[in-house]
Every structure is written in C-alpha cells, then in structure tokens.
Amino acid sequence: MPGHPALTRILRQHFEDEQLQPGDLLFQSESGGVLAGSVIRRAWRSARKAVLPQHVFESPTGRRGYDIRHTR
C-alpha cells in the first residue's frame, strides 16, 4: 500500500533492526502469536480518537479498519 516516504523509511529500518523475514509477524502478541482482534480494535479506536475531531470520530466512517474500504 502507498505510504509516506518518511514512514516507509522508519518501517524498513524496523524490519532491518528486528531482522524480520517474509512471513514474520510485524505486530505480535506477548506470546509471539497473532494479535487478538480485540487488541487491534482497541488500538484502532484509540488512534482514531487521538487524531480525529470529535464529529469525525463519532461518524461511522472508519469506525472499523474494514470500513475504510467502503468510504471511497
């Protein structure tokens, strides 16, 4: 997916620092497995609340990560 060049550099540096290989998890649970959906939903909600004006945060647009696909 397209990303800002500065953020792409940070992400690539993280891959290098963590020696991530294809198939490795970028974000993982404390036990090293896949993150639970509830963890992802809480992080998504917190991030939206931190950066969006209240009226946008309360709108259905992007309420779930999946919703972004339907807003185009």
Contacts in CASP RR format, 6 or more apart in sequence:
PFRMAT RR
TARGET T0000
AUTHOR 0000-0000-0000
METHOD contacts of the structure
MODEL  1
MPGHPALTRILRQHFEDEQLQPGDLLFQSESGGVLAGSVIRRAWRSARKA
VLPQHVFESPTGRRGYDIRHTR
14 20 0 8 1.000
14 26 0 8 1.000
18 24 0 8 1.000
20 26 0 8 1.000
25 32 0 8 1.000
25 33 0 8 1.000
25 34 0 8 1.000
27 35 0 8 1.000
28 34 0 8 1.000
28 35 0 8 1.000
29 35 0 8 1.000
29 36 0 8 1.000
29 39 0 8 1.000
41 64 0 8 1.000
44 64 0 8 1.000
44 65 0 8 1.000
48 57 0 8 1.000
48 62 0 8 1.000
48 63 0 8 1.000
49 57 0 8 1.000
60 67 0 8 1.000
61 67 0 8 1.000
61 71 0 8 1.000
62 68 0 8 1.000
62 71 0 8 1.000
END
